[in-house]
Amino acid sequence: MKLIGEPSEEQTGESLKFLLPTHNMCLKALRHWTKRAGIEKHITWHCARHSFAVNILNSGANIKTVASLLGHSGLKHIEKYTRAVDSLKEAAINSLPDFKL
């Protein structure tokens, strides 16, 4: 409660604790961020979530952590992101012990 503060006098027990932006405002923010990043491709929130998942998997996060960060309770929906992460595949193969024949 220290971090999020106390409700204002206008807020009642029925109102939201956080005032959230509208869907249109979220899309406007996403367009602003992609423009500032020099990205010319049309980016949707779904695409942004996918990119986030792939990037953190590439950076070494484990699949359970990614599932948790995206709000998924299981791994079923996250497994598709691992297909896009070649470095994880390579690391898995390289982790096998060397066999002398």
Phi and psi in radians as a Rosetta constraint file:
Dihedral C 1 N 2 CA 2 C 2 CIRCULARHARMONIC -1.094 0.35
Dihedral N 2 CA 2 C 2 N 3 CIRCULARHARMONIC -0.666 0.35
Dihedral C 2 N 3 CA 3 C 3 CIRCULARHARMONIC -1.298 0.35
Dihedral N 3 CA 3 C 3 N 4 CIRCULARHARMONIC -0.681 0.35
Dihedral C 3 N 4 CA 4 C 4 CIRCULARHARMONIC -1.649 0.35
Dihedral N 4 CA 4 C 4 N 5 CIRCULARHARMONIC -0.213 0.35
Dihedral C 4 N 5 CA 5 C 5 CIRCULARHARMONIC 1.458 0.35
Dihedral N 5 CA 5 C 5 N 6 CIRCULARHARMONIC 3.012 0.35
Dihedral C 5 N 6 CA 6 C 6 CIRCULARHARMONIC -1.538 0.35
Dihedral N 6 CA 6 C 6 N 7 CIRCULARHARMONIC 2.654 0.35
Dihedral C 6 N 7 CA 7 C 7 CIRCULARHARMONIC -1.141 0.35
Dihedral N 7 CA 7 C 7 N 8 CIRCULARHARMONIC 2.600 0.35
Dihedral C 7 N 8 CA 8 C 8 CIRCULARHARMONIC -1.274 0.35
Dihedral N 8 CA 8 C 8 N 9 CIRCULARHARMONIC 2.953 0.35
Dihedral C 8 N 9 CA 9 C 9 CIRCULARHARMONIC -1.145 0.35
Dihedral N 9 CA 9 C 9 N 10 CIRCULARHARMONIC -0.469 0.35
Dihedral C 9 N 10 CA 10 C 10 CIRCULARHARMONIC -1.284 0.35
Dihedral N 10 CA 10 C 10 N 11 CIRCULARHARMONIC -0.415 0.35
Dihedral C 10 N 11 CA 11 C 11 CIRCULARHARMONIC -1.370 0.35
Dihedral N 11 CA 11 C 11 N 12 CIRCULARHARMONIC 2.398 0.35
Dihedral C 11 N 12 CA 12 C 12 CIRCULARHARMONIC -1.948 0.35
Dihedral N 12 CA 12 C 12 N 13 CIRCULARHARMONIC 3.133 0.35
Dihedral C 12 N 13 CA 13 C 13 CIRCULARHARMONIC -1.095 0.35
Dihedral N 13 CA 13 C 13 N 14 CIRCULARHARMONIC -0.383 0.35
Dihedral C 13 N 14 CA 14 C 14 CIRCULARHARMONIC -1.497 0.35
Dihedral N 14 CA 14 C 14 N 15 CIRCULARHARMONIC -0.323 0.35
Dihedral C 14 N 15 CA 15 C 15 CIRCULARHARMONIC -1.481 0.35
Dihedral N 15 CA 15 C 15 N 16 CIRCULARHARMONIC 2.889 0.35
Dihedral C 15 N 16 CA 16 C 16 CIRCULARHARMONIC -1.317 0.35
Dihedral N 16 CA 16 C 16 N 17 CIRCULARHARMONIC 2.604 0.35
Dihedral C 16 N 17 CA 17 C 17 CIRCULARHARMONIC -1.273 0.35
Dihedral N 17 CA 17 C 17 N 18 CIRCULARHARMONIC -0.694 0.35
Dihedral C 17 N 18 CA 18 C 18 CIRCULARHARMONIC -1.945 0.35
Dihedral N 18 CA 18 C 18 N 19 CIRCULARHARMONIC 2.334 0.35
Dihedral C 18 N 19 CA 19 C 19 CIRCULARHARMONIC -1.489 0.35
Dihedral N 19 CA 19 C 19 N 20 CIRCULARHARMONIC 1.972 0.35
Dihedral C 19 N 20 CA 20 C 20 CIRCULARHARMONIC -1.705 0.35
Dihedral N 20 CA 20 C 20 N 21 CIRCULARHARMONIC 2.590 0.35
Dihedral C 20 N 21 CA 21 C 21 CIRCULARHARMONIC -1.242 0.35
Dihedral N 21 CA 21 C 21 N 22 CIRCULARHARMONIC 2.768 0.35
Dihedral C 21 N 22 CA 22 C 22 CIRCULARHARMONIC -1.269 0.35
Dihedral N 22 CA 22 C 22 N 23 CIRCULARHARMONIC 2.914 0.35
Dihedral C 22 N 23 CA 23 C 23 CIRCULARHARMONIC -1.017 0.35
Dihedral N 23 CA 23 C 23 N 24 CIRCULARHARMONIC -0.756 0.35
Dihedral C 23 N 24 CA 24 C 24 CIRCULARHARMONIC -1.103 0.35
Dihedral N 24 CA 24 C 24 N 25 CIRCULARHARMONIC -0.674 0.35
Dihedral C 24 N 25 CA 25 C 25 CIRCULARHARMONIC -1.173 0.35
Dihedral N 25 CA 25 C 25 N 26 CIRCULARHARMONIC -0.618 0.35
Dihedral C 25 N 26 CA 26 C 26 CIRCULARHARMONIC -1.127 0.35
Dihedral N 26 CA 26 C 26 N 27 CIRCULARHARMONIC -0.751 0.35
Dihedral C 26 N 27 CA 27 C 27 CIRCULARHARMONIC -1.119 0.35
Dihedral N 27 CA 27 C 27 N 28 CIRCULARHARMONIC -0.680 0.35
Dihedral C 27 N 28 CA 28 C 28 CIRCULARHARMONIC -1.117 0.35
Dihedral N 28 CA 28 C 28 N 29 CIRCULARHARMONIC -0.734 0.35
Dihedral C 28 N 29 CA 29 C 29 CIRCULARHARMONIC -1.100 0.35
Dihedral N 29 CA 29 C 29 N 30 CIRCULARHARMONIC -0.753 0.35
Dihedral C 29 N 30 CA 30 C 30 CIRCULARHARMONIC -1.086 0.35
Dihedral N 30 CA 30 C 30 N 31 CIRCULARHARMONIC -0.749 0.35
Dihedral C 30 N 31 CA 31 C 31 CIRCULARHARMONIC -1.075 0.35
Dihedral N 31 CA 31 C 31 N 32 CIRCULARHARMONIC -0.693 0.35
Dihedral C 31 N 32 CA 32 C 32 CIRCULARHARMONIC -1.115 0.35
Dihedral N 32 CA 32 C 32 N 33 CIRCULARHARMONIC -0.792 0.35
Dihedral C 32 N 33 CA 33 C 33 CIRCULARHARMONIC -1.115 0.35
Dihedral N 33 CA 33 C 33 N 34 CIRCULARHARMONIC -0.754 0.35
Dihedral C 33 N 34 CA 34 C 34 CIRCULARHARMONIC -1.179 0.35
Dihedral N 34 CA 34 C 34 N 35 CIRCULARHARMONIC -0.642 0.35
Dihedral C 34 N 35 CA 35 C 35 CIRCULARHARMONIC -1.104 0.35
Dihedral N 35 CA 35 C 35 N 36 CIRCULARHARMONIC -0.782 0.35
Dihedral C 35 N 36 CA 36 C 36 CIRCULARHARMONIC -1.123 0.35
Dihedral N 36 CA 36 C 36 N 37 CIRCULARHARMONIC -0.527 0.35
Dihedral C 36 N 37 CA 37 C 37 CIRCULARHARMONIC -1.439 0.35
Dihedral N 37 CA 37 C 37 N 38 CIRCULARHARMONIC -0.079 0.35
Dihedral C 37 N 38 CA 38 C 38 CIRCULARHARMONIC 1.369 0.35
Dihedral N 38 CA 38 C 38 N 39 CIRCULARHARMONIC 0.337 0.35
Dihedral C 38 N 39 CA 39 C 39 CIRCULARHARMONIC -1.569 0.35
Dihedral N 39 CA 39 C 39 N 40 CIRCULARHARMONIC 2.119 0.35
Dihedral C 39 N 40 CA 40 C 40 CIRCULARHARMONIC -1.671 0.35
Dihedral N 40 CA 40 C 40 N 41 CIRCULARHARMONIC -0.265 0.35
Dihedral C 40 N 41 CA 41 C 41 CIRCULARHARMONIC -1.214 0.35
Dihedral N 41 CA 41 C 41 N 42 CIRCULARHARMONIC 2.538 0.35
Dihedral C 41 N 42 CA 42 C 42 CIRCULARHARMONIC -1.221 0.35
Dihedral N 42 CA 42 C 42 N 43 CIRCULARHARMONIC 2.075 0.35
Dihedral C 42 N 43 CA 43 C 43 CIRCULARHARMONIC -1.946 0.35
Dihedral N 43 CA 43 C 43 N 44 CIRCULARHARMONIC 2.295 0.35
Dihedral C 43 N 44 CA 44 C 44 CIRCULARHARMONIC -1.833 0.35
Dihedral N 44 CA 44 C 44 N 45 CIRCULARHARMONIC 2.961 0.35
Dihedral C 44 N 45 CA 45 C 45 CIRCULARHARMONIC -1.094 0.35
Dihedral N 45 CA 45 C 45 N 46 CIRCULARHARMONIC -0.637 0.35
Dihedral C 45 N 46 CA 46 C 46 CIRCULARHARMONIC -1.081 0.35
Dihedral N 46 CA 46 C 46 N 47 CIRCULARHARMONIC -0.787 0.35
Dihedral C 46 N 47 CA 47 C 47 CIRCULARHARMONIC -1.087 0.35
Dihedral N 47 CA 47 C 47 N 48 CIRCULARHARMONIC -0.715 0.35
Dihedral C 47 N 48 CA 48 C 48 CIRCULARHARMONIC -1.111 0.35
Dihedral N 48 CA 48 C 48 N 49 CIRCULARHARMONIC -0.731 0.35
Dihedral C 48 N 49 CA 49 C 49 CIRCULARHARMONIC -1.107 0.35
Dihedral N 49 CA 49 C 49 N 50 CIRCULARHARMONIC -0.738 0.35
Dihedral C 49 N 50 CA 50 C 50 CIRCULARHARMONIC -1.082 0.35
Dihedral N 50 CA 50 C 50 N 51 CIRCULARHARMONIC -0.800 0.35
Dihedral C 50 N 51 CA 51 C 51 CIRCULARHARMONIC -1.081 0.35
Dihedral N 51 CA 51 C 51 N 52 CIRCULARHARMONIC -0.738 0.35
Dihedral C 51 N 52 CA 52 C 52 CIRCULARHARMONIC -1.024 0.35
Dihedral N 52 CA 52 C 52 N 53 CIRCULARHARMONIC -0.836 0.35
Dihedral C 52 N 53 CA 53 C 53 CIRCULARHARMONIC -1.079 0.35
Dihedral N 53 CA 53 C 53 N 54 CIRCULARHARMONIC -0.816 0.35
Dihedral C 53 N 54 CA 54 C 54 CIRCULARHARMONIC -1.128 0.35
Dihedral N 54 CA 54 C 54 N 55 CIRCULARHARMONIC -0.725 0.35
Dihedral C 54 N 55 CA 55 C 55 CIRCULARHARMONIC -1.122 0.35
Dihedral N 55 CA 55 C 55 N 56 CIRCULARHARMONIC -0.728 0.35
Dihedral C 55 N 56 CA 56 C 56 CIRCULARHARMONIC -1.320 0.35
Dihedral N 56 CA 56 C 56 N 57 CIRCULARHARMONIC -0.502 0.35
Dihedral C 56 N 57 CA 57 C 57 CIRCULARHARMONIC -1.143 0.35
Dihedral N 57 CA 57 C 57 N 58 CIRCULARHARMONIC -0.727 0.35
Dihedral C 57 N 58 CA 58 C 58 CIRCULARHARMONIC -1.085 0.35
Dihedral N 58 CA 58 C 58 N 59 CIRCULARHARMONIC -0.501 0.35
Dihedral C 58 N 59 CA 59 C 59 CIRCULARHARMONIC -1.478 0.35
Dihedral N 59 CA 59 C 59 N 60 CIRCULARHARMONIC -0.008 0.35
Dihedral C 59 N 60 CA 60 C 60 CIRCULARHARMONIC 1.890 0.35
Dihedral N 60 CA 60 C 60 N 61 CIRCULARHARMONIC 0.022 0.35
Dihedral C 60 N 61 CA 61 C 61 CIRCULARHARMONIC -1.177 0.35
Dihedral N 61 CA 61 C 61 N 62 CIRCULARHARMONIC 2.563 0.35
Dihedral C 61 N 62 CA 62 C 62 CIRCULARHARMONIC -1.472 0.35
Dihedral N 62 CA 62 C 62 N 63 CIRCULARHARMONIC 2.823 0.35
Dihedral C 62 N 63 CA 63 C 63 CIRCULARHARMONIC -1.128 0.35
Dihedral N 63 CA 63 C 63 N 64 CIRCULARHARMONIC -0.581 0.35
Dihedral C 63 N 64 CA 64 C 64 CIRCULARHARMONIC -1.158 0.35
Dihedral N 64 CA 64 C 64 N 65 CIRCULARHARMONIC -0.669 0.35
Dihedral C 64 N 65 CA 65 C 65 CIRCULARHARMONIC -1.130 0.35
Dihedral N 65 CA 65 C 65 N 66 CIRCULARHARMONIC -0.747 0.35
Dihedral C 65 N 66 CA 66 C 66 CIRCULARHARMONIC -1.089 0.35
Dihedral N 66 CA 66 C 66 N 67 CIRCULARHARMONIC -0.770 0.35
Dihedral C 66 N 67 CA 67 C 67 CIRCULARHARMONIC -1.019 0.35
Dihedral N 67 CA 67 C 67 N 68 CIRCULARHARMONIC -0.757 0.35
Dihedral C 67 N 68 CA 68 C 68 CIRCULARHARMONIC -1.142 0.35
Dihedral N 68 CA 68 C 68 N 69 CIRCULARHARMONIC -0.759 0.35
Dihedral C 68 N 69 CA 69 C 69 CIRCULARHARMONIC -1.111 0.35
Dihedral N 69 CA 69 C 69 N 70 CIRCULARHARMONIC -0.561 0.35
Dihedral C 69 N 70 CA 70 C 70 CIRCULARHARMONIC -1.534 0.35
Dihedral N 70 CA 70 C 70 N 71 CIRCULARHARMONIC -0.053 0.35
Dihedral C 70 N 71 CA 71 C 71 CIRCULARHARMONIC 1.468 0.35
Dihedral N 71 CA 71 C 71 N 72 CIRCULARHARMONIC 0.337 0.35
Dihedral C 71 N 72 CA 72 C 72 CIRCULARHARMONIC -1.620 0.35
Dihedral N 72 CA 72 C 72 N 73 CIRCULARHARMONIC 2.466 0.35
Dihedral C 72 N 73 CA 73 C 73 CIRCULARHARMONIC -1.496 0.35
Dihedral N 73 CA 73 C 73 N 74 CIRCULARHARMONIC -0.385 0.35
Dihedral C 73 N 74 CA 74 C 74 CIRCULARHARMONIC -2.202 0.35
Dihedral N 74 CA 74 C 74 N 75 CIRCULARHARMONIC -3.091 0.35
Dihedral C 74 N 75 CA 75 C 75 CIRCULARHARMONIC -1.724 0.35
Dihedral N 75 CA 75 C 75 N 76 CIRCULARHARMONIC -0.144 0.35
Dihedral C 75 N 76 CA 76 C 76 CIRCULARHARMONIC -0.936 0.35
Dihedral N 76 CA 76 C 76 N 77 CIRCULARHARMONIC -0.829 0.35
Dihedral C 76 N 77 CA 77 C 77 CIRCULARHARMONIC -1.369 0.35
Dihedral N 77 CA 77 C 77 N 78 CIRCULARHARMONIC -0.318 0.35
Dihedral C 77 N 78 CA 78 C 78 CIRCULARHARMONIC -1.516 0.35
Dihedral N 78 CA 78 C 78 N 79 CIRCULARHARMONIC -0.438 0.35
Dihedral C 78 N 79 CA 79 C 79 CIRCULARHARMONIC -1.006 0.35
Dihedral N 79 CA 79 C 79 N 80 CIRCULARHARMONIC -0.527 0.35
Dihedral C 79 N 80 CA 80 C 80 CIRCULARHARMONIC -1.121 0.35
Dihedral N 80 CA 80 C 80 N 81 CIRCULARHARMONIC -0.496 0.35
Dihedral C 80 N 81 CA 81 C 81 CIRCULARHARMONIC -1.231 0.35
Dihedral N 81 CA 81 C 81 N 82 CIRCULARHARMONIC -0.522 0.35
Dihedral C 81 N 82 CA 82 C 82 CIRCULARHARMONIC -1.179 0.35
Dihedral N 82 CA 82 C 82 N 83 CIRCULARHARMONIC -0.417 0.35
Dihedral C 82 N 83 CA 83 C 83 CIRCULARHARMONIC -1.113 0.35
Dihedral N 83 CA 83 C 83 N 84 CIRCULARHARMONIC -0.498 0.35
Dihedral C 83 N 84 CA 84 C 84 CIRCULARHARMONIC -1.502 0.35
Dihedral N 84 CA 84 C 84 N 85 CIRCULARHARMONIC -0.050 0.35
Dihedral C 84 N 85 CA 85 C 85 CIRCULARHARMONIC -1.895 0.35
Dihedral N 85 CA 85 C 85 N 86 CIRCULARHARMONIC 1.480 0.35
Dihedral C 85 N 86 CA 86 C 86 CIRCULARHARMONIC -1.128 0.35
Dihedral N 86 CA 86 C 86 N 87 CIRCULARHARMONIC -0.594 0.35
Dihedral C 86 N 87 CA 87 C 87 CIRCULARHARMONIC -1.125 0.35
Dihedral N 87 CA 87 C 87 N 88 CIRCULARHARMONIC -0.564 0.35
Dihedral C 87 N 88 CA 88 C 88 CIRCULARHARMONIC -1.200 0.35
Dihedral N 88 CA 88 C 88 N 89 CIRCULARHARMONIC -0.665 0.35
Dihedral C 88 N 89 CA 89 C 89 CIRCULARHARMONIC -1.112 0.35
Dihedral N 89 CA 89 C 89 N 90 CIRCULARHARMONIC -0.795 0.35
Dihedral C 89 N 90 CA 90 C 90 CIRCULARHARMONIC -1.095 0.35
Dihedral N 90 CA 90 C 90 N 91 CIRCULARHARMONIC -0.730 0.35
Dihedral C 90 N 91 CA 91 C 91 CIRCULARHARMONIC -1.111 0.35
Dihedral N 91 CA 91 C 91 N 92 CIRCULARHARMONIC -0.656 0.35
Dihedral C 91 N 92 CA 92 C 92 CIRCULARHARMONIC -1.122 0.35
Dihedral N 92 CA 92 C 92 N 93 CIRCULARHARMONIC -0.761 0.35
Dihedral C 92 N 93 CA 93 C 93 CIRCULARHARMONIC -1.164 0.35
Dihedral N 93 CA 93 C 93 N 94 CIRCULARHARMONIC -0.738 0.35
Dihedral C 93 N 94 CA 94 C 94 CIRCULARHARMONIC -1.191 0.35
Dihedral N 94 CA 94 C 94 N 95 CIRCULARHARMONIC -0.293 0.35
Dihedral C 94 N 95 CA 95 C 95 CIRCULARHARMONIC -1.396 0.35
Dihedral N 95 CA 95 C 95 N 96 CIRCULARHARMONIC -0.196 0.35
Dihedral C 95 N 96 CA 96 C 96 CIRCULARHARMONIC -1.178 0.35
Dihedral N 96 CA 96 C 96 N 97 CIRCULARHARMONIC 2.510 0.35
Dihedral C 96 N 97 CA 97 C 97 CIRCULARHARMONIC -1.218 0.35
Dihedral N 97 CA 97 C 97 N 98 CIRCULARHARMONIC 2.664 0.35
Dihedral C 97 N 98 CA 98 C 98 CIRCULARHARMONIC -1.330 0.35
Dihedral N 98 CA 98 C 98 N 99 CIRCULARHARMONIC 2.360 0.35
Dihedral C 98 N 99 CA 99 C 99 CIRCULARHARMONIC -1.874 0.35
Dihedral N 99 CA 99 C 99 N 100 CIRCULARHARMONIC 2.331 0.35
Dihedral C 99 N 100 CA 100 C 100 CIRCULARHARMONIC -1.769 0.35
Dihedral N 100 CA 100 C 100 N 101 CIRCULARHARMONIC 2.080 0.35
